[in-house]
Amino acid sequence: MLEHLFVNVCIIISFLYFTGMILKKTESLHFRLLLLMGLFFGILGLALMYFTIPLNNNTIVDLRHLAAVTPAVYFGWVPALISAIIITIGRIVMYGVSTSSVVAGIGMIGIGLICSLFTRIPLKNLHKLQVMNIASLLIIFIALFINLGLPLTFQIFPFHFITSLLAGFIAYAIAEQIKRANEQFHRLERSATKDFLTNLNNVRQFDISYNDALRQAKEKNEKLSFLLIDIDHFKTVNDTFGHHAGDEVLKELGKVLTFHSRSFDIVSRNGGEEFSVLLLDCPHEHAMTIAERIRKEVEQHTFPINGEQSISITISIGVSTFPDTVSSTGEEIFEQADKALYLAKRTGRNKVCDFQMVQAV
């Protein structure tokens, strides 16, 4: 009996581990992922139903209900209900249609529904899991009573109850460990690619995105435009209102740049008060139009710096485009935009300049 219990615990741990590997690749629980989790835990329930725990020559128990309880705690009602439906169908397929199969199937659907309702309970995960576990065991008790009668049910149920609670604790411990590991991985991944203040691409990710975008522009014979943006007199903002206000301005500017760029453009914070936008498949004339639109939007935008006070700022922008304004290699795109930005700053700020203007000076 203990070896069968050990096998069941190993199955649960293995499935939770592979679930963690899937979730490591994403931070958002979109609907397709919820469907996948429901399928995955449904398969877990079938595995637990197949590897039953024998109590004696005539009676067996299993931990299939945990395959609905666990996803309900961590993913919500959708995968819990899908898992319960898969387990119910599997029970009928594996053991045929009979009174006991129908009762067990109805019980499993009831477990899925109860777990779905309990997902909204404001409890910690451990408490929520064991509340669902106990509620599921009550449904299992009723199903056992209908199928086996009261005397045999009282012989089986205490062991099933204790085993389920123990397995629930183990599932919780493993799931929480995997959850914490994935959260730490995602934090490290974000810190390696995202600016901590604005959540835009940081300079490291900008270099990667720039090289990829330039390579694709060469391969597809497309235009790649680049906007280099600097906040005018940003030091004055910090000196007058404090660094916290400066940080608020930087965060708000990141939102403005993202909102007024195209959805597929790449917005980055290159450092300090310097930002950039990579405009994919964008000719130079269109890039100048976009840059001017962004400049006007920033000029007209109100930047809150605390709960009651807000300020206005302006930006200067340098623009360059591969291959319209740079050599065939495209290596000069940043240098040209930097020179154009310097011209905009030197000739009055709050303007857009390109390399052709630099050459004309």
C-alpha positions in Angstrom: 0.0 0.0 0.0 2.8 2.5 0.9 4.6 1.8 -2.4 1.4 2.6 -4.3 1.0 5.8 -2.3 4.6 6.7 -3.1 3.9 6.1 -6.8 0.9 8.5 -6.6 3.0 11.2 -4.9 5.7 10.9 -7.5 3.1 11.2 -10.3 1.8 14.4 -8.7 5.3 15.9 -8.3 6.2 15.0 -11.9 3.2 16.6 -13.3 3.6 19.7 -11.2 7.2 19.9 -12.3 6.3 19.8 -16.0 3.6 22.3 -15.4 6.2 24.6 -14.0 8.4 24.2 -17.1 5.4 25.2 -19.3 4.7 28.3 -17.1 8.3 29.3 -17.1 7.9 30.5 -20.7 5.1 32.9 -20.0 3.8 35.2 -17.3 0.3 35.7 -18.5 -2.5 33.1 -18.0 -4.2 33.6 -21.4 -7.3 31.4 -22.2 -5.4 28.9 -24.4 -2.9 28.3 -21.5 -5.8 27.7 -19.2 -7.2 25.2 -21.6 -3.8 23.5 -21.8 -3.6 23.4 -18.0 -7.1 21.8 -17.9 -6.0 19.1 -20.4 -2.7 18.6 -18.5 -4.4 18.1 -15.1 -7.1 16.0 -16.7 -4.3 13.6 -17.8 -2.9 13.8 -14.3 -6.3 12.7 -12.9 -6.4 9.8 -15.4 -2.9 8.7 -14.3 -3.9 8.9 -10.6 -7.0 6.9 -11.4 -5.0 4.2 -13.2 -2.4 3.9 -10.4 -4.9 3.2 -7.6 -4.0 2.5 -4.0 -5.3 -0.9 -2.9 -6.6 -1.2 0.7 -7.4 -4.9 0.6 -8.4 -7.5 -2.0 -11.7 -5.8 -2.7 -11.3 -2.1 -2.3 -9.1 0.6 -3.8 -8.9 4.4 -3.5 -7.2 7.1 -5.7 -6.3 10.8 -5.5 -7.9 11.9 -8.8 -9.8 14.7 -7.1 -6.5 16.5 -6.5 -6.2 16.9 -10.2 -9.2 19.3 -10.0 -8.3 20.9 -6.7 -4.8 21.9 -7.5 -5.5 23.8 -10.8 -8.5 25.5 -9.2 -6.2 27.0 -6.5 -3.5 28.2 -8.9 -5.3 28.8 -12.3 -9.0 29.2 -11.6 -12.2 27.5 -12.5 -11.6 26.9 -16.2 -8.8 24.3 -15.9 -10.5 22.8 -12.8 -13.7 22.1 -14.6 -12.0 20.9 -17.8 -9.9 18.5 -15.7 -13.0 17.2 -13.9 -14.8 16.5 -17.3 -11.8 14.7 -18.7 -11.5 12.5 -15.6 -15.2 11.7 -15.7 -15.0 10.7 -19.4 -11.9 8.7 -18.6 -13.6 6.9 -15.7 -16.4 5.7 -18.0 -14.0 4.7 -20.8 -11.7 2.8 -18.5 -14.3 0.9 -16.4 -17.4 1.0 -18.7 -20.9 2.3 -18.1 -22.4 1.1 -14.8 -24.1 2.5 -11.8 -20.8 3.0 -9.9 -19.3 4.8 -13.0 -22.2 7.1 -13.3 -22.1 7.9 -9.5 -18.3 8.4 -9.7 -18.7 10.6 -12.8 -21.4 12.8 -11.2 -19.3 13.1 -8.1 -16.2 14.2 -10.1 -18.3 16.8 -12.0 -19.5 18.0 -8.6 -15.9 18.3 -7.3 -15.1 20.4 -10.4 -18.1 22.7 -9.8 -17.4 23.0 -6.0 -13.7 23.8 -6.7 -14.7 26.4 -9.3 -17.0 28.1 -6.8 -14.3 28.1 -4.1 -11.7 29.8 -6.4 -13.1 33.2 -5.2 -12.6 32.5 -1.5 -10.1 35.0 -0.1 -7.8 32.5 1.5 -4.1 31.7 1.3 -3.3 29.0 -1.2 -2.7 26.3 1.5 -6.0 27.0 3.2 -7.9 27.2 0.0 -6.4 24.0 -1.3 -7.3 22.1 1.8 -10.8 23.6 2.0 -11.4 22.4 -1.6 -9.8 19.1 -0.6 -12.1 18.5 2.3 -15.2 19.6 0.3 -14.1 17.1 -2.5 -13.7 14.4 0.1 -17.3 15.0 1.4 -18.6 14.4 -2.2 -16.4 11.3 -2.4 -17.9 10.1 0.9 -21.4 10.4 -0.6 -20.3 8.6 -3.8 -18.7 5.8 -1.7 -21.8 5.5 0.4 -24.1 5.1 -2.7 -21.8 2.6 -4.3 -20.5 0.6 -1.3 -22.9 1.1 1.6 -22.2 2.7 4.9 -20.1 0.0 6.7 -17.5 -0.4 3.9 -17.5 3.4 3.4 -16.5 3.9 7.0 -13.7 1.4 6.6 -12.3 3.1 3.5 -12.9 6.8 4.1 -10.6 7.5 7.1 -7.6 6.2 5.1 -8.7 8.1 2.0 -9.2 11.3 4.1 -5.8 11.2 5.8 -4.0 10.2 2.5 -5.7 13.1 0.6 -4.8 15.7 3.2 -1.2 14.5 3.2 -1.0 14.5 -0.6 -2.6 17.9 -0.6 0.2 19.3 1.7 2.8 17.8 -0.6 1.1 19.2 -3.7 1.0 22.6 -2.1 4.6 22.5 -1.1 5.8 21.5 -4.5 3.5 23.9 -6.3 4.6 26.9 -4.2 8.2 26.0 -4.7 7.8 25.9 -8.4 5.7 29.1 -8.3 8.4 31.0 -6.4 11.2 29.7 -8.7 9.3 30.8 -11.8 8.5 34.2 -10.3 12.2 34.7 -9.5 13.1 33.6 -13.0 10.7 36.1 -14.5 12.0 38.9 -12.3 15.6 38.2 -13.3 14.5 37.9 -17.0 12.7 41.3 -16.7 15.7 42.9 -15.0 18.0 41.7 -17.8 15.8 43.2 -20.6 13.6 45.9 -19.0 14.3 49.3 -17.5 13.4 49.1 -13.8 11.7 52.5 -13.8 9.8 52.7 -17.0 9.4 49.0 -17.9 10.7 49.9 -21.4 13.5 48.0 -23.0 16.8 48.8 -21.3 20.0 49.6 -23.2 21.1 45.9 -23.4 17.8 44.8 -24.9 17.9 47.9 -27.2 21.2 46.6 -28.6 19.7 43.2 -29.3 16.5 44.7 -30.8 18.5 47.1 -32.9 20.8 44.4 -34.4 17.8 42.2 -35.1 15.8 45.0 -36.7 18.7 46.1 -38.9 19.4 42.5 -40.0 15.7 42.0 -40.9 15.7 45.4 -42.8 18.6 44.2 -44.9 17.1 40.8 -45.6 13.7 42.1 -46.5 14.9 45.3 -48.2 12.9 47.4 -45.8 13.5 50.9 -44.3 14.5 51.1 -40.6 14.1 54.5 -38.9 15.5 55.5 -35.6 14.4 58.3 -33.2 16.8 59.4 -30.5 15.0 61.4 -27.8 16.2 63.6 -25.0 14.2 65.6 -22.4 15.0 69.3 -22.5 16.4 70.8 -19.3 15.7 67.6 -17.3 18.3 68.6 -14.7 16.1 71.6 -13.9 13.2 69.3 -13.1 15.3 67.3 -10.6 16.8 70.4 -9.1 13.5 72.1 -8.7 11.1 69.3 -7.8 13.4 66.6 -6.6 14.5 63.2 -8.0 11.2 61.5 -7.2 9.5 64.0 -9.5 12.1 63.3 -12.1 11.4 59.6 -11.9 7.6 60.3 -12.3 8.3 62.3 -15.4 10.5 59.5 -16.9 7.8 56.9 -16.2 5.1 59.1 -17.7 7.2 59.9 -20.8 7.7 56.1 -21.3 3.9 55.7 -21.4 3.5 58.7 -23.8 6.1 57.4 -26.2 4.6 53.9 -26.2 1.1 55.2 -26.7 2.0 57.4 -29.7 4.3 54.9 -31.4 3.0 52.1 -33.5 2.2 48.8 -31.7 5.1 47.0 -33.4 7.7 49.8 -32.9 10.4 49.2 -30.2 10.6 51.9 -27.5 13.6 51.9 -25.2 15.1 53.9 -22.4 18.8 54.2 -23.3 19.8 55.8 -20.1 19.2 58.8 -17.9 16.7 61.1 -19.7 17.5 59.6 -23.1 15.0 57.4 -25.0 14.7 55.8 -28.4 12.2 54.4 -30.8 13.0 51.9 -33.5 10.4 52.4 -36.3 10.2 49.2 -38.3 9.6 49.3 -42.0 9.4 53.1 -41.9 10.8 55.4 -44.6 12.6 58.6 -43.5 9.8 61.0 -44.4 7.2 59.1 -42.4 9.7 58.8 -39.5 10.0 62.6 -39.5 6.2 62.9 -39.3 6.0 60.4 -36.4 8.8 62.2 -34.6 7.0 65.6 -35.0 3.7 64.1 -33.8 5.5 62.7 -30.7 7.2 66.0 -30.0 3.8 67.8 -30.1 2.1 65.3 -27.9 4.8 65.5 -25.3 4.7 69.3 -25.4 0.9 69.3 -24.8 0.9 66.5 -22.2 0.6 67.2 -18.5 3.1 65.3 -16.4 2.0 64.6 -12.8 4.8 64.7 -10.3 2.8 64.2 -7.1 -0.9 63.9 -6.1 -1.6 67.6 -6.6 1.1 69.1 -8.8 2.0 68.6 -12.5 4.4 70.1 -15.0 5.0 70.3 -18.7 8.2 69.3 -20.5 9.6 69.3 -24.0 11.8 66.9 -25.9 14.3 67.1 -28.7 14.5 64.3 -31.3 17.2 63.2 -33.8 16.1 61.1 -36.7 18.0 58.8 -39.0 16.9 56.1 -41.5 18.5 53.0 -43.1 19.2 53.1 -46.0 17.8 56.6 -46.7 20.2 58.6 -44.7 23.0 56.2 -43.8 25.5 54.0 -45.5 24.6 50.5 -46.9 26.0 48.9 -43.8 23.6 50.8 -41.5 26.2 51.1 -38.7 25.9 54.9 -38.7 22.2 55.0 -37.8 22.8 55.7 -34.1 25.7 58.2 -34.7 23.6 60.2 -37.2 20.6 60.3 -34.9 22.9 61.5 -32.1 24.3 64.3 -34.2 20.8 65.3 -35.3 19.7 65.3 -31.6 22.7 67.5 -30.7 21.7 69.9 -33.4 18.2 70.1 -32.1 19.5 70.8 -28.6 22.0 73.4 -29.8 19.5 75.3 -32.0 16.8 75.9 -29.4 15.5 72.5 -28.3 11.9 71.2 -28.6 12.4 70.3 -32.2 13.0 67.5 -34.6 16.2 67.3 -36.7 17.7 64.8 -39.1 21.2 64.3 -40.6 20.4 66.4 -43.6 19.9 69.4 -41.4 23.2 68.6 -39.8 24.9 68.7 -43.1 23.2 72.0 -44.0 24.6 73.8 -41.0 
